[in-house]
C-alpha cells in the first residue's frame, strides 16, 4: 500500500516544483515590465528617445508575457473541471 502514497507524494512534489518555478518566472517578467516603464519614462524626459523606446518595448513585451501566462493558467483551470 505504500506505493500509491509514494506516487502521490512524487506528483505533489512535481506540482510544487513547477508552481514555484512559474511564480518566480512570472514575477521576474513583471519586474522587467515595471523596470522598462520607469526607465523608459526617465529616458524620455532626458531626451534619449531611442533608449526610451527600447525600454518601453521591453515593458510592453513583458506585460504581454504576463497576460499570456494568466490566460494560459485560466485555460488550464478550465480544462481540469
NORJO-V730227 format. One record per residue. N is the residue number from 1. RES is the residue in one small letter. PSI is psi in degrees with one decimal (* if undefined). OMEGA is omega as a letter, one per 30 degrees, with the letter a starting at -180 (* if undefined). Layout:
n: (N/N)
res: (RES/RES)
psi: (PSI/PSI)
omega: (OMEGA/OMEGA)
This chain:
n: (1/2/3/4/5/6/7/8/9/10/11/12/13/14/15/16/17/18/19/20/21/22/23/24/25/26/27/28/29/30/31/32/33/34/35/36/37/38/39/40/41/42/43/44/45/46/47/48/49/50/51/52/53/54/55/56/57/58/59/60/61/62/63/64/65/66/67/68/69/70/71/72/73/74/75/76/77/78/79/80/81)
res: (x/x/x/x/x/x/x/x/x/x/x/x/x/x/x/x/x/x/x/x/x/x/x/x/x/x/x/x/x/x/x/x/x/x/x/x/x/x/x/x/x/x/x/x/x/x/x/x/x/x/x/x/x/x/x/x/x/x/x/x/x/x/x/x/x/x/x/x/x/x/x/x/x/x/x/x/x/x/x/x/x)
psi: (-12.6/-18.8/-46.5/-33.4/-41.7/-38.1/-42.6/-38.4/-39.2/-40.5/-38.5/-41.1/-38.5/-44.1/-42.3/-42.4/-50.0/-33.1/-38.5/-42.6/-43.2/-40.1/-45.9/-42.3/-47.5/-36.2/-41.3/-42.0/-40.5/-38.3/-37.3/-36.1/-44.7/-42.4/-45.2/-41.3/-42.9/-45.4/-36.6/-42.1/-43.3/-45.0/-33.5/-41.5/-28.1/-4.1/10.3/81.1/-38.2/-48.0/-37.4/-40.0/-38.8/-45.4/-37.7/-39.5/-38.9/-40.5/-44.1/-43.4/-39.9/-41.8/-37.6/-40.3/-40.8/-44.0/-40.3/-39.6/-38.9/-43.8/-42.3/-41.7/-42.1/-37.2/-43.7/-41.0/-39.8/-32.7/-26.5/-23.6/*)
omega: (a/a/l/l/l/l/l/l/l/l/l/l/l/l/l/l/a/l/l/l/l/l/l/a/l/l/l/l/l/l/l/l/l/l/a/l/a/l/l/l/l/a/l/l/l/l/a/a/a/l/l/l/l/l/l/l/l/l/a/l/l/l/l/l/l/l/l/l/l/l/l/l/l/l/l/l/l/a/a/a/*)
